[in-house]
Amino acid sequence: MSLEPADDVLADAGVTSDASFTNVFAAALRGEACTVVGIGDAPEHLPVSEWKREADEADRALLALCEGPTLDIGCGPGRMAEHLSEVGHTVLGIDVVHEAVLQTRDRGVSAIVRNVFDTLPGEGRWQTALLADGNIGIGGDPIALLGRIKELLDPGGRVVVELSPPGAGFVTMWACLESGGLRSRPFRWSVVGTDAVDEVAAEVGLSVQEFHQHGDRWFTVLVSSS
């Protein structure tokens, strides 16, 4: 894995390219069109409007896998955390983007601005950690991320993860966000498919308990294998 972003992830003419990820994503959450560059062969529209709606049938199928107090990692604008709260879970959303946390709180759900690798409330006592909308890619190191999550969970807890489809494998790349004439500095992101999650999870003593498919979306539950 290269330690430097590829040239095609760097700035194009006419795009300000020294913005932070948090500033660009905040602009997207406030309604600016947003694309992600570096994941896939061409820039892709970031489906922020989908994340801002209420939980749909597929979301609810994913959230039905959560048990007990749940930590929503990378909660975004809070649709997942809101539904969990509505069905009776104690839930805390965390996100590094202040705008995301504000929008989650506006839904009446507890949320804090926090990196998952920083100190968090309730460490070692959460029953579920949720990684929805591809958030297993956070930081570009799913092994480190899952290892940290294992520290946050009760020994009998679970990680509920949304995965990429079979055949996606395990890929890490550099990416940028573009929104409102700004391009973020490159950040690392990973994609983990159903065919690769066993190997990734095993690195930190987790194993797949079950897989679920809902339409074109794939979910898994990871539990401690020790």
NORZIWO-V716670 format. One record per residue. RES is the residue in one small letter. PHI is phi in degrees with one decimal (* if undefined). PSI is psi in whole degrees, -180 to 180 (none if undefined). BURIAL is b if it has 24 or more other ideal C-beta (glycine too) atoms within 12 Angstrom, else e. Layout:
# NORZIWO-V716670
RES	PHI	PSI	BURIAL
RES	PHI	PSI	BURIAL
This chain:
# NORZIWO-V716670
m	*	125	e
s	-66.9	143	e
l	-86.7	-5	e
e	-118.6	145	e
p	-67.7	148	b
a	-69.3	157	e
d	-57.7	-35	e
d	-75.0	-2	e
v	-98.9	-6	b
l	-85.1	-180	e
a	-67.5	143	e
d	-92.2	164	e
a	-59.8	137	e
g	84.5	1	e
v	-115.4	125	e
t	-73.0	123	e
s	-118.1	22	e
d	-118.3	25	e
a	-82.3	156	b
s	-79.7	155	e
f	-54.8	-44	b
t	-63.4	-39	b
n	-67.5	-41	b
v	-70.2	-43	b
f	-66.8	-36	b
a	-61.8	-40	b
a	-61.6	-41	b
a	-63.5	-41	b
l	-66.6	-26	b
r	-86.1	2	e
g	115.9	-4	e
e	-71.7	140	e
a	-60.2	143	e
c	-139.9	138	b
t	-124.0	155	b
v	-112.2	132	b
v	-113.1	132	b
g	112.6	-15	b
i	-106.4	110	b
g	94.2	176	e
d	-79.1	-18	e
a	-143.9	160	e
p	-54.0	140	e
e	-121.3	141	e
h	-63.9	132	e
l	-86.5	121	b
p	-80.3	58	e
v	-61.6	-38	b
s	-61.6	-32	e
e	-67.5	-34	e
w	-76.5	-20	b
k	-91.8	-11	b
r	-77.5	-176	e
e	-77.4	159	e
a	-60.6	133	b
d	-97.4	-172	e
e	-60.9	-43	e
a	-66.0	-41	b
d	-58.4	-44	b
r	-65.5	-33	b
a	-64.7	-40	e
l	-64.7	-47	b
l	-70.0	-22	b
a	-66.0	-16	b
l	-82.4	-11	b
c	-78.8	142	b
e	-128.3	132	b
g	66.2	-162	b
p	-56.0	129	b
t	-126.1	134	b
l	-101.5	117	b
d	-94.1	103	b
i	-90.3	122	b
g	72.0	54	b
c	-68.4	-17	b
g	56.6	-143	b
p	-80.5	5	b
g	97.5	15	b
r	-67.0	-37	b
m	-68.8	-47	b
a	-62.6	-37	b
e	-61.9	-46	b
h	-65.6	-42	b
l	-58.1	-42	b
s	-64.0	-40	b
e	-63.8	-32	e
v	-94.9	10	e
g	104.8	4	e
h	-78.7	144	b
t	-74.7	126	b
v	-140.8	142	b
l	-129.0	124	b
g	-92.0	140	b
i	-127.6	144	b
d	-158.8	151	b
v	-83.5	-9	b
v	-100.4	118	b
h	-59.7	-40	e
e	-61.0	-39	b
a	-62.1	-44	b
v	-64.8	-41	b
l	-60.7	-43	e
q	-68.7	-34	b
t	-65.7	-44	b
r	-63.6	-34	b
d	-62.5	-22	e
r	-84.9	1	b
g	86.7	20	e
v	-115.1	143	b
s	-68.4	135	b
a	-156.3	150	b
i	-135.4	152	b
v	-81.1	111	b
r	-161.8	140	b
n	-80.3	139	e
v	-60.6	-23	b
f	-86.3	-4	e
d	-88.8	171	e
t	-62.6	134	e
l	-126.5	153	b
p	-62.9	146	e
g	69.7	26	b
e	-58.0	132	e
g	83.9	3	e
r	-124.4	-5	e
w	-71.7	138	b
q	-84.5	-30	b
t	-139.5	140	b
a	-115.3	129	b
l	-106.1	128	b
l	-122.0	88	b
a	-96.2	169	b
d	54.4	37	b
g	79.0	12	b
n	-69.7	-3	b
i	-63.5	-15	b
g	-81.1	-7	b
i	-54.0	127	b
g	82.6	-9	b
g	70.8	22	b
d	-148.9	80	b
p	-60.1	-30	b
i	-66.0	-47	b
a	-63.5	-40	e
l	-63.2	-48	b
l	-66.3	-34	b
g	-63.0	-42	b
r	-65.9	-42	b
i	-61.9	-38	b
k	-59.4	-33	b
e	-68.7	-29	b
l	-80.7	-23	b
l	-86.3	150	b
d	-57.5	148	b
p	-53.8	-26	e
g	-96.9	13	e
g	-79.7	-180	b
r	-140.1	155	b
v	-111.3	123	b
v	-102.0	119	b
v	-126.2	134	b
e	-92.0	130	b
l	-114.4	166	b
s	-79.6	162	b
p	-66.2	166	e
p	-53.7	139	e
g	96.6	-12	e
a	-72.4	-26	e
g	68.1	-151	e
f	-130.6	111	b
v	-132.7	136	b
t	-118.5	138	b
m	-144.1	170	b
w	-92.0	143	b
a	-141.2	163	b
c	-138.1	155	b
l	-106.2	142	b
e	-123.6	129	b
s	-159.9	135	b
g	58.7	35	e
g	79.5	6	e
l	-111.7	145	b
r	-123.4	131	b
s	-71.5	158	b
r	-62.3	149	b
p	-59.9	142	b
f	-133.9	155	b
r	-85.1	141	b
w	-143.8	148	b
s	-123.1	152	b
v	-118.6	131	b
v	-125.9	122	b
g	-93.2	170	b
t	-60.9	-26	b
d	-79.5	-10	e
a	-117.8	-12	b
v	-67.7	-32	b
d	-56.2	-48	e
e	-66.8	-42	e
v	-63.3	-48	b
a	-63.6	-38	b
a	-61.3	-26	e
e	-62.1	-24	e
v	-119.3	19	b
g	78.1	28	e
l	-112.9	155	b
s	-139.6	157	b
v	-75.6	123	b
q	-90.0	-37	b
e	-162.9	153	e
f	-115.2	150	b
h	-140.3	144	b
q	-122.0	135	e
h	-133.6	104	e
g	62.9	-124	e
d	-98.7	15	e
r	-110.7	145	b
w	-125.5	135	b
f	-129.8	152	b
t	-141.1	158	b
v	-115.9	126	b
l	-108.4	138	b
v	-134.0	164	b
s	-63.8	136	b
s	-98.0	3	e
s	-106.8	none	e
